[in-house]
Amino acid sequence: MDGIRSWAFSTCAAAIACGLFQLLLPRTGMRKVLNATVSVFFLCCLFSPVFLSFPRMDFSLEQDRLQQEIELRSKQLETVVQDAGEALAEEKIRQEIQQVFHELGIEGGKIYIKIHEAGDGRISISECKVQLPQTYAPRHDEIQKALLQRLGERILLEYDVKSEE
């Protein structure tokens, strides 16, 4: 846009200069030659963008900024999706454990689950621990077997004496 503005300004300045020069020309035989010279000069100023090529519009800085913005938002979206996936997986595991507890008639258990990204969009359970009241300790093998059958993974079972009080 600045290139067009400067071209328009230089064309107007050339037109004014040519007009003033023609006013100052003496009335002699050289006037026709000088008029032709002034006309050629003005035409050169007028068509200079064609002869010298139009100034390039450089959008590379804007494109770089937009590309960085796109990459930043893409990473933010990826993080949100990953967090949502981890939360969904954690909730699904929690529901499965609670379903096993319901089937076995167990109440009052606390479930601790830690999930992290394992790469390539996969998630991994780094820790899954269930804390039950001490009264369920004699049923440890039964609970462990039911959880293993439902989840396919061994779950750490702990028994808390305080939760009975």
NORRARA-V48483 format. One line per field, one symbol per residue. psi: psi as a letter, one per 30 degrees, with the letter a starting at -180 (. if undefined). Layout:
BEGIN
psi->???
END
This chain:
BEGIN
psi->eeeeeeeeeeeeeeeeeeeeeeefkliaffeeeeeeeeeeeeeeeegeeeefkkkkjjgeeeeeeeeeeeeeeeeeeeeeeeeeeeeeeeeeeeeeeeeeeeefhklgkkkkkkklkglggllkjfkjkkjllffgefgeeeeeeeeeeefgkkkkklkkefff.
END
